[in-house]
Amino acid sequence: MPAITLVVCVHLQRDLLERLLRESQGCYDELIVLHDIPDVQDVHAVVQAAGGRFFERQPIFLQEPHWPFAWGQAKHDWILRLDADEFPGAGLKQWLQAFRHMPEPSAEISGYTCIWPLWNGQRAVSKKWPADRLFLFHKQRVRFFGMCEQSPVPDGRCEPLGLILHHEPPNRKIYGVWNMFFRGQSRRGHEYIARCLLGKPTDLVCWRWESEAWPGHWEQMRRRPWRTVLKCLTIEPLRTMRSQWKAERRFFFTATINGSIYRMLTCLACRRMRRHSVHPDGG
């Protein structure tokens, strides 16, 4: 039977972590919580009360660079990767509880994806889109380098479940213009990506990643930023709208440009940093 380690990286989110743990009861066998800055909210006590392990990490203000460390600490191969402001819907919770008592999945299966509805700060505004959130994976069947907006790369296939993972930060949209231009985490993200792209993926903290070559979409961003910007403003929104219409029979216009704007800003930051030769270590 597959055993699951729940991995969560938090940043002053004690109340949200408490909600996540409450809504995820019975869904995992081990809990690992990483804290990205000094723990001034006594998150450690929450984790300890839940029987988990707590690690206070060097501040990066992004979670992805911490993942390889957490996966290395995990006792189990199946990783349930959730954010503090997420929690499984009723159907997904039942599936996870049942999964722990199923036979071990085939070696061809690297992970499972779910629906991740759009949240406008008060309610979910979509039901079936987007539907590609990799939330559960076998850590020996994925590869990863520690850069934000980079998902684990599966060795095999990922099975879509059609079940819902709620992403509900209080009083904040998870998409839209404010998210892209004014939210501090977004600004830090595209600046961090741009600095990383000056080097090689193997310069970063990695998990089973050995290639010095960037995946195609990142290589295009580093080598042809203006062409990528043009693509972000034309082709990508059309593809996103087609995906929305296929799943929902409607469009979400601010969500349509969300990812495109993020990548466009990253391209511009990358071009600027390449001109000034700024490296990830600040040198």
Secondary structure, DSSP 8 states (H G I E B T S, - for coil): ---EEEEEEESS-HHHHHHHHHHTTTS-SEEEEEESS--SS-HHHHHHHTT-EEEE----S-SGGGHHHHHHH-SSSEEEE--TTEEE-HHHHHHHHHHTTS----TTEEEEEEE---B-SSSB--SS----EEEEEETTSEEEES-TT---EESSEEEEEEEEEEE--TT--SSSHHHHHT-HHHHHHHHHHHHHTTS-GGGS-EES---SS--HHHHHHHH-HHHHHHHHHTHHHHHHHHHHHHHHSS--HHHHTHHHHHHHHHHHHHHHHHHHT--TT--
